[in-house]
Amino acid sequence: MCRVLGVSKSGYYGWVKRIGSAPTGRAARDLEVLREIQAIHEAFRFYGSPRVHRELVRRGIRVGRHHVARLMRVASRVVVEIPTGLPASWTWVSHRAMVSENCLGIST
């Protein structure tokens, strides 16, 4: 089989050994932090990475802002933005509904 795949026997068996074992080092730490991020995201749906980072620090987990952002991207934890503080010029009504009748008879 190794000949067909074009890999060495030691490479193949090393891969099999790595696949069967639990993650170690950075990967294990990332999984641990990701579980916390998911718990925070479930509790506070509208938290982006800066707020999630603050919450992790508050919980005693030391991790960088950019690391949190990367883990959120990898886990597809996207925050839904809510429009707040809309400018006065914005309207939710159709523009056609607001156009008045031409009473002066001036064409544009």
C-alpha positions as CSV (number, residue, x, y, z in Angstrom):
1,M,0.0,0.0,0.0
2,C,2.9,2.4,0.8
3,R,4.2,1.9,-2.7
4,V,0.8,2.8,-4.3
5,L,0.5,5.9,-2.1
6,G,4.1,6.8,-2.8
7,V,5.1,7.2,0.9
8,S,7.7,5.5,3.1
9,K,6.6,2.8,5.6
10,S,7.9,4.8,8.5
11,G,6.0,7.9,7.3
12,Y,2.8,5.9,6.9
13,Y,3.0,4.3,10.4
14,G,4.0,7.6,12.0
15,W,0.9,9.2,10.4
16,V,-1.3,6.3,11.7
17,K,0.2,6.8,15.2
18,R,-0.5,10.6,15.2
19,I,-4.1,10.1,13.9
20,G,-4.9,7.7,16.7
21,S,-3.6,9.8,19.6
22,A,-5.2,12.8,21.3
23,P,-3.9,16.3,20.4
24,T,-1.0,17.6,22.4
25,G,0.7,20.9,22.9
26,R,-0.7,23.9,21.1
27,A,-3.5,21.9,19.5
28,A,-4.7,20.7,22.9
29,R,-4.6,24.2,24.3
30,D,-6.5,25.6,21.3
31,L,-9.2,23.0,21.9
32,E,-9.5,24.0,25.5
33,V,-9.7,27.7,24.7
34,L,-12.1,27.0,21.9
35,R,-14.5,25.3,24.3
36,E,-14.4,28.4,26.5
37,I,-15.0,30.6,23.4
38,Q,-18.0,28.5,22.4
39,A,-19.4,28.7,26.0
40,I,-19.0,32.5,26.0
41,H,-20.5,32.7,22.5
42,E,-23.6,30.7,23.6
43,A,-24.1,33.0,26.6
44,F,-23.4,36.3,24.8
45,R,-24.4,35.9,21.1
46,F,-23.3,39.4,20.1
47,Y,-19.7,39.3,21.5
48,G,-17.0,39.8,19.0
49,S,-13.4,38.8,19.5
50,P,-12.4,41.8,21.7
51,R,-15.2,41.2,24.1
52,V,-14.6,37.4,24.1
53,H,-10.9,38.1,24.8
54,R,-11.9,40.3,27.8
55,E,-14.2,37.6,29.1
56,L,-11.5,35.0,28.8
57,V,-9.1,37.2,30.7
58,R,-11.8,37.8,33.4
59,R,-12.1,34.0,33.7
60,G,-8.4,33.6,34.2
61,I,-7.4,32.3,30.8
62,R,-4.3,33.9,29.4
63,V,-4.6,34.1,25.6
64,G,-3.9,36.9,23.0
65,R,-6.5,39.0,21.2
66,H,-5.4,37.8,17.8
67,H,-5.3,34.2,18.9
68,V,-8.9,34.5,20.0
69,A,-9.9,36.1,16.7
70,R,-8.1,33.3,14.7
71,L,-9.9,30.6,16.8
72,M,-13.2,32.3,16.2
73,R,-12.6,32.5,12.5
74,V,-11.6,28.8,12.4
75,A,-14.7,27.8,14.4
76,S,-16.9,30.0,12.2
77,R,-18.2,32.0,15.2
78,V,-19.5,35.0,13.3
79,V,-21.2,37.8,15.3
80,V,-24.4,39.2,13.9
81,E,-24.3,43.0,13.9
82,I,-27.3,44.9,15.1
83,P,-27.8,48.3,13.5
84,T,-27.7,50.9,16.3
85,G,-27.4,54.7,16.2
86,L,-28.7,55.0,12.6
87,P,-28.1,58.4,11.0
88,A,-31.2,60.7,10.7
89,S,-31.1,60.4,6.9
90,W,-31.8,56.7,7.0
91,T,-35.3,55.5,6.4
92,W,-36.9,52.1,6.4
93,V,-39.8,53.3,4.2
94,S,-39.6,53.0,0.4
95,H,-38.5,56.2,-1.3
96,R,-41.4,56.1,-3.7
97,A,-43.9,56.2,-0.9
98,M,-42.4,59.5,0.3
99,V,-42.4,61.4,-3.0
100,S,-45.1,64.1,-3.0
101,E,-47.3,65.0,-5.9
102,N,-45.9,67.8,-8.2
103,C,-48.2,70.7,-7.2
104,L,-46.1,73.5,-8.7
105,G,-46.0,72.0,-12.2
106,I,-42.2,72.3,-12.5
107,S,-40.6,69.5,-14.4
108,T,-37.1,68.3,-13.5
